[in-house]
Amino acid sequence: ETLGDRHPDTLTSISNLGALLQAKGDLRGAEALYREALEVMRETLGDRHPSTLSSINNLGALLQAKGDLRGAEALYREALEVMRETLGDR
């Protein structure tokens, strides 16, 4: 069975490879994969899906590691806002 580029399992594999590249120090390669996964998750799963929120946080952590604190903060704030809206403040 072919899952395709937009299947959630494929997106998880893309994110996992991004995490591996980040651990190896290839931040440029990791960022490209995290951005790819996030873009497709937003399109297929929506902005409020837990996997999308996890992907937003993954990219935020990478940007933080790269020193892009402004970019990281924007992503962290986005994820927090959606989590509060969907899960509540508690």
C-alpha contacts under 8 A as a table, 3 or more apart, distances in Angstrom:
res1	aa1	res2	aa2	distance
3	L	6	R	7.73
3	L	7	H	5.65
3	L	9	D	7.68
3	L	10	T	7.03
4	G	7	H	5.67
4	G	10	T	6.97
5	D	10	T	6.02
5	D	11	L	7.24
6	R	10	T	6.71
6	R	11	L	6.71
6	R	40	V	6.43
6	R	41	M	7.84
6	R	44	T	7.16
7	H	10	T	5.27
7	H	11	L	6.36
8	P	11	L	4.99
8	P	12	T	6.17
8	P	41	M	7.76
9	D	12	T	5.03
9	D	13	S	6.33
10	T	13	S	5.05
10	T	14	I	6.28
11	L	14	I	4.99
11	L	15	S	6.21
11	L	37	A	5.42
11	L	40	V	7.77
11	L	41	M	7.45
12	T	15	S	5.07
12	T	16	N	6.06
12	T	37	A	7.76
13	S	16	N	4.95
13	S	17	L	6.17
14	I	17	L	5.24
14	I	18	G	6.26
14	I	33	L	6.09
14	I	34	Y	7.36
14	I	36	E	7.99
14	I	37	A	6.29
15	S	18	G	4.90
15	S	19	A	6.24
15	S	33	L	6.45
15	S	34	Y	5.75
15	S	37	A	6.28
15	S	55	S	7.56
16	N	19	A	5.03
16	N	20	L	6.31
17	L	20	L	5.00
17	L	21	L	6.19
17	L	30	A	7.48
17	L	33	L	7.49
18	G	21	L	5.12
18	G	22	Q	6.10
18	G	29	G	7.07
18	G	30	A	4.16
18	G	31	E	7.00
18	G	32	A	7.89
18	G	33	L	5.32
18	G	34	Y	5.93
19	A	22	Q	5.00
19	A	23	A	6.18
19	A	30	A	6.56
20	L	23	A	5.05
20	L	24	K	6.25
20	L	30	A	7.75
21	L	24	K	4.98
21	L	25	G	6.24
21	L	26	D	5.06
21	L	27	L	6.74
21	L	29	G	6.51
21	L	30	A	5.23
22	Q	25	G	5.04
22	Q	26	D	5.36
22	Q	27	L	5.20
22	Q	29	G	7.79
22	Q	30	A	5.35
22	Q	62	L	7.40
23	A	26	D	7.51
26	D	29	G	5.49
26	D	30	A	6.17
27	L	30	A	4.95
27	L	31	E	5.92
27	L	62	L	7.20
27	L	66	K	7.22
28	R	31	E	5.20
28	R	32	A	6.41
29	G	32	A	5.29
29	G	33	L	6.50
30	A	33	L	5.25
30	A	34	Y	6.10
30	A	62	L	7.84
31	E	34	Y	5.07
31	E	35	R	5.99
31	E	59	L	6.85
31	E	62	L	6.89
31	E	63	L	7.90
32	A	35	R	5.23
32	A	36	E	6.15
33	L	36	E	5.01
33	L	37	A	6.15
34	Y	37	A	5.21
34	Y	38	L	6.06
34	Y	55	S	6.98
34	Y	58	N	7.15
34	Y	59	L	5.80
35	R	38	L	5.10
35	R	39	E	6.02
35	R	59	L	7.05
36	E	39	E	5.29
36	E	40	V	6.40
37	A	40	V	5.41
37	A	41	M	6.03
37	A	55	S	7.26
38	L	41	M	5.02
38	L	42	R	6.07
38	L	52	T	6.38
38	L	55	S	5.65
38	L	56	I	6.66
39	E	42	R	5.30
39	E	43	E	6.43
40	V	43	E	5.01
40	V	44	T	5.99
40	V	45	L	7.99
41	M	44	T	5.16
41	M	45	L	5.15
41	M	46	G	6.49
41	M	47	D	7.77
41	M	51	S	7.48
41	M	52	T	5.58
42	R	45	L	5.66
42	R	46	G	4.52
42	R	47	D	5.19
42	R	52	T	6.33
43	E	46	G	5.83
45	L	48	R	7.87
45	L	49	H	5.97
45	L	51	S	7.99
45	L	52	T	7.07
46	G	49	H	5.80
46	G	52	T	7.11
47	D	52	T	6.11
47	D	53	L	7.21
48	R	52	T	6.75
48	R	53	L	6.73
48	R	82	V	6.36
48	R	83	M	7.77
48	R	86	T	7.58
49	H	52	T	5.22
49	H	53	L	6.34
50	P	53	L	5.02
50	P	54	S	6.13
51	S	54	S	5.02
51	S	55	S	6.14
52	T	55	S	4.98
52	T	56	I	6.19
53	L	56	I	5.01
53	L	57	N	6.31
53	L	79	A	5.64
53	L	83	M	7.95
54	S	57	N	5.09
54	S	58	N	6.16
55	S	58	N	4.93
55	S	59	L	6.26
56	I	59	L	5.32
56	I	60	G	6.12
56	I	75	L	6.05
56	I	76	Y	7.29
56	I	79	A	6.51
57	N	60	G	4.85
57	N	61	A	6.10
57	N	75	L	6.76
57	N	76	Y	6.13
57	N	79	A	6.89
58	N	61	A	5.20
58	N	62	L	6.33
59	L	62	L	5.04
59	L	63	L	6.17
59	L	72	A	7.48
59	L	75	L	7.63
60	G	63	L	5.15
60	G	64	Q	6.12
60	G	71	G	7.09
60	G	72	A	4.22
60	G	73	E	7.11
60	G	75	L	5.47
60	G	76	Y	6.10
61	A	64	Q	4.98
61	A	65	A	6.20
61	A	72	A	6.58
62	L	65	A	5.01
62	L	66	K	6.26
62	L	72	A	7.75
63	L	66	K	4.96
63	L	67	G	6.24
63	L	68	D	5.04
63	L	69	L	6.72
63	L	71	G	6.46
63	L	72	A	5.23
64	Q	67	G	5.06
64	Q	68	D	5.43
64	Q	69	L	5.27
64	Q	71	G	7.79
64	Q	72	A	5.35
65	A	68	D	7.50
68	D	71	G	5.48
68	D	72	A	6.20
69	L	72	A	4.97
69	L	73	E	5.91
70	R	73	E	5.19
70	R	74	A	6.32
71	G	74	A	5.26
71	G	75	L	6.48
72	A	75	L	5.28
72	A	76	Y	6.12
73	E	76	Y	5.06
73	E	77	R	5.96
74	A	77	R	5.22
74	A	78	E	6.17
75	L	78	E	5.04
75	L	79	A	6.22
76	Y	79	A	5.21
76	Y	80	L	6.09
77	R	80	L	5.06
77	R	81	E	6.03
78	E	81	E	5.25
78	E	82	V	6.36
79	A	82	V	5.32
79	A	83	M	6.09
80	L	83	M	5.06
80	L	84	R	6.08
81	E	84	R	5.21
81	E	85	E	6.21
82	V	85	E	5.01
82	V	86	T	6.08
83	M	86	T	5.19
83	M	87	L	5.42
83	M	88	G	7.08
84	R	87	L	5.28
84	R	88	G	4.57
84	R	89	D	5.24
85	E	88	G	5.70
85	E	89	D	7.86
87	L	90	R	7.95
